[in-house]
């Protein structure tokens, strides 16, 4: 039997603030900001983020994924890399970040090779190697707690493995997979 979930991970979602309004006001500037943002993410994930295995960027958002050992007791190196990425992104356009601990879904099994059909850079089908539940929980946090206008939102499963000495606000929300309530810790500024 194939395992449904395989590796433990930390998923961090970052979204630029105010880009949608900027698109309406000055779409050329908005596109330039998003292109600069993509370049920063590309540079950082490839050169400065050895604890993270994947980055998926679209428009004004990015998801970064760090695979971890199930017994991982110190998430500090992973979260420091995410915090440093946020600092770089904030130099282009302010953003907020949401981190959730979860497990990655097993990658689909294919019985034939990927079909490129003239595409040079990537196949037609790309499987996001991010936990679908953690990914979904990021959006639940954004939807339910976004009005708090904080810089960082951290799942209690991450906080239990970090030492952050900053003031925070916390709230409980229901998260997947079983709709159990978990606490989310909200911070202003940077984590370190």
N, C-alpha and C positions, 0 to 999 in steps of 0.2 A: 504494500500500500504506500502511495506517495504521501509524504508529509505535506500538510497544507501550509504551515509556516516553518521557516528554517532558521534564519539568523535573527538575533536580537539587534536592534538598531536605535539610533536617535535620529529623528527627522526634524529638520528645522526649516520653517517656511518664513520667507522674508518678502514683504510687499512694499513698494515705493508709495509714499504718501503724496497725494495731490496730483498725480499724473493724469488721472481721468479728467480733472478740471482743466489742466494744462492742454490736453488734447483739443478741447473745445476752444480755448483761448489762443493757442499757438501750436498747432499740430507739428510743425517742423521742429520746434524746440523740444517738444515731448518725445519725438522720435529720436532726436540726438541724445537726450537724457537716457532713454532706454538702450540705445546702442552703446553708450558709455558704460552703463550698468552691466550689460552683457559682457563687455570686454573685461571689466573688473572681476566679475564672477569667474570668467574663463581663466584669467591670469592667476587669481588666488587659488582656485581649486587645483590647478596644475602645478603651482609653484610653492604654495604656502600652507596647504591643508592636507598633510599626509595622513591625518586621522579620519578624513572623509573620503569615501570611495566614489561618490556620485554627486553631480549637480545637474539639475534640470531647470532650465530657465525659459520663460515665455513672457512676452510683453514686459510688464513691470513687476514680475514676481520670480522667485527662485525657491526651489526645494533642494536642500543639501542632505545627504545621507551618510551617517557614520555607522558602520557595522561594529558591534561590540560583543565581547564575550558575555555569556549569560550571567556570569559571576562578577562582572565588572563593578568594582566598588568606587572607582574614581573617574568621574566623567569630566573632570576639570580640563584636561588637555583638549578634548573634543569641544567643549563649550567655549574655551578661550579662543580656539580657531574660529568658531561661529561668531563670537563677539568681535574679533578682529575683522572678519568679513563685514559685519554690520558697520563698523567704523569706516571702512573703505567705501562702502555703499553710501553712507551718510554724507561723505564728501561730495557726492554727485547729487543726491536727493535723499532727504530723510526717509527712513523706513521703520517699520516695526518688525519684530521677530517673534515667532512662536515655536517652541521646541516640545516635542512629545516623544516619549520612549515607547517602543513597540517591537514587533517582529515582522520581518519581511515575508511576503507570500512567496511560495516556491515559484520559480520561473516556469512558464509553460514549456512543455516538451514538444518539440517539432520533429517530425519524422523525415523532413527533407531540409536542405539548406535554405537560408534566406534568399528570397528573390529580389534582386536589385533592379531589374528591368530598366536599365539606363541611368539609374540614380547613382551618382558617384560617391556621395558622402555617407549615406546611411540607408539601411533597408526600409521598406515601406512600413513594417511593423516594428515598433520600439516598445519594449516592456520596461516600465518604470520600476527600478529596483528599490522601491520605497514601500514601506508597510502601508497597505491601503487603509487600515484602521487608523494608524497614526496620522497618515495624510489627511484622512477625513476628520480626525479629531482636531487637527490644526484649524480647519475651516469652521468647526463647531466653536472653538475658542474665539476665533475671529468674529463670528456671528454673534455670540452671546456676551462676550466681554470687550469687544472692540471699542465700545463707547467710553471705556476707561482711559483711552488715549495714552497707553503706556508704551514704552520702548520694547520691553521684553515680557513675554508670557511663558512661564515654564511649568510643565507638568510636574506634579508632586513626585513622580517616579525619578525625575531628573534631580530635583532639589535634594532628595534623600542621599544623593551621591555627590554633592557639591558643598563647598564652604563659601557662601557669599555673605559678606557682612554689610548689607545695605538694607535700607527700609523697603518694605514691600506691602502690598495689599493682596489679599487672597480671596478667592471665591470658589465655590464648588459648582461643577457642571457635570452632566451625564456624558459619558464617553463610551465609544464602542470598544470591545465587541458586545458587552453585556449590559450596556446602559448604566453601569455602576457610576456613582458620583466620585469624582476625583477633584482634588484641590489644584487650582492653578495659581501660581505665585506671579504677581505683576510688579515690574520694576521700571523706574524712570532711568534714563541714561544708559550707561553700559554696565555690564556685570562686574568688570574689573577696571 
